Amino acid sequence: MKSKFLVLKVLNIVRKVPISRIAYFEAHGKETYTVINLQEIYLDKVPLKVYEEKLKNDGFYRISRQQLINIQHVREIIFGITTTLIMDTGDRFTVSQRKVSKIVKAFQETGM
């Protein structure tokens, strides 16, 4: 099976990154951070919606207005008053209530 890549342009560098390495995307205003791990983070001007459309069939899920996560990088889900994802980077994200069942189902399917 051929690996899929995402081409990220950062300043004067264009880099191919395997999508399997991307843990999540996080929007801040008009900028989007692409997080591989805590030492490898890219910032660009591509809206989160563009990445969501491009990666919708590759295990990426929108969990809130600001985050698009790679389900393969979710380490655990904590249920409580809110539902929290713990990523393999150590980051914690609250899942929008209307998206919880879809995220839990996708997470369970990764273990099969």
N, C-alpha and C positions, 0 to 999 in steps of 0.2 A: 504494500500500500504506500502510495506516495505521500510524503509529508506536505501539509499545507503551511504556507507562510503568509505573514502580513508584512507589508512593506511600510516602515515607519520613517518619516522624514523629520529629522530633528536638526534645526539650524542648517548647517551645510553638509550634513551627513544623511545618507539614505541607507537604511539597514533592513535586511530581511530577518524576521524573527519567526521561528516556528510557533504556530498558534498554540500548540500544546504547552509551551513554556509560559504563556501569558496567564497570570493568576486572575487579574481583573483590570477593568478600566474604571476610572473615577473622574467625573466631570466637576470642574470648578469654573463657574462662569462660562466663558466661551472657549476654555481650554480643557483638554482631556489628558489625564495622566494614564499611561499604560504601564502597569506594574508587573514585572517579571518576578522579582524578589525585592527585598528591602535595599539591595545595593544597585539594582538595575531598574531605573524608572525613567520613562520617556515622557516628554511633554509636547503636545502638538495642538494645532487649532482645529482638528477634525471633530465635529460634533459627535457626542456619544451615540446618537441615533444612527449615524452612518456605520459605526462599528456594530451596533445591534443588528442592523439589516444584513451586513456582510457576514456575520458570524452566527446567525440564528440557527443554522443547521449543524453547528460544530460544538455544541455543548455550552454555549454562552447564554446566560439568562439575566434579564434585567430584574434586579431585586428592589430598586427604588429609582427615584428620579436621577440620582447621582451615580449609581453603581451598576455595572454590567460584569458579572462574575463568570469564571470558567468553573463549571461544576466539578471538574476533575481536581481542582485545587481547594475544594471545601474539605476541611478535616473533620468538623463536627457541627451539629446543629443543636442549639440549646433552646428549649421551649420554656416559656414563662409568660409574664405579662406581654412581652414582645418576643419574637423569634429572632435569635441571633445566630449568624454564621461565623464560625472560626475558620479562617483561611490557613493554608499551610505556611503563609508568610507571618502568621500570628495576628494579622489584622482581624478586627471584629466588625461585622456589619449587621444592622437591623434590617429584617426583611419586611417589606410592605405587606400588611395583613392579607390583601387580596392576592398576593403572589405566593404565599406560604405553601399551599398544597402542591402547586406546580414544582416548586423548588424541592420540597421533600420527596416527591415522586422521582424527580430526576436524580437526586442524591442516592436514593435507594437503588435505582437502576444502575448506578456506577459500580455497585458492589456485586453485580451478577456476572 
